[in-house]
């Protein structure tokens, strides 16, 4: 009686064609994973740059507001 692992229909020696097909399918799969990883890295970099630029703009505006003449106090009269 054959076990669950041994199938009557399975071929114990894989043909060269099937191993080539599985290798190319594996390569295509890894290329897809690499493309998704690259796209994710680019999107993350763009988001970080946007956030950093927006933060720098806010800091520059805050620094300009602190040094503007309208907000400075008038000298006290003696």
C-alpha positions in Angstrom: 0.0 0.0 0.0 1.5 3.3 -1.0 1.9 6.1 1.6 0.4 9.6 1.2 3.9 10.8 0.3 4.3 8.3 -2.5 1.9 8.7 -5.3 1.4 6.2 -8.1 1.1 9.0 -10.6 4.2 10.9 -9.5 7.4 10.5 -11.4 10.4 9.9 -9.1 12.8 11.5 -11.6 11.8 15.0 -12.7 12.3 15.8 -16.3 14.8 18.6 -17.2 12.0 20.6 -18.7 10.0 20.8 -15.4 13.1 21.8 -13.4 13.8 24.6 -15.9 10.2 25.8 -15.7 10.2 25.8 -11.9 13.6 27.7 -11.9 12.3 30.4 -14.2 9.1 30.6 -12.2 11.1 31.1 -9.1 13.2 33.8 -10.8 10.1 35.6 -11.9 8.7 35.4 -8.4 11.9 36.9 -6.9 11.9 39.7 -9.5 8.3 40.6 -8.5 9.3 40.7 -4.9 12.3 42.9 -5.7 10.1 45.2 -7.8 7.6 45.6 -4.9 10.4 46.2 -2.4 12.0 48.9 -4.7 8.7 50.6 -5.2 8.1 50.6 -1.5 11.5 52.1 -0.8 10.9 54.8 -3.3 7.5 55.6 -1.9 8.9 55.7 1.6 11.7 58.0 0.6 9.3 60.4 -1.1 7.1 60.5 2.0 10.1 61.1 4.2 11.4 63.9 2.0 7.9 65.5 1.9 7.6 65.4 5.6 11.1 66.7 6.2 10.6 69.6 3.7 7.3 70.5 5.3 8.9 70.4 8.8 11.8 72.6 7.7 9.4 75.1 6.2 7.4 75.3 9.5 10.7 75.8 11.4 11.9 78.5 9.1 8.5 80.3 9.4 8.7 80.1 13.2 12.2 81.5 13.2 11.2 84.4 10.9 8.2 85.1 13.2 10.5 85.3 16.2 12.8 87.8 14.6 10.2 90.0 12.9 10.2 93.7 14.0 6.4 93.7 14.6 6.8 91.3 17.5 9.7 93.0 19.1 9.0 95.2 22.2 9.4 98.9 22.1 12.2 100.3 24.3 11.1 101.6 27.6 10.9 105.3 28.2 13.0 106.7 31.1 
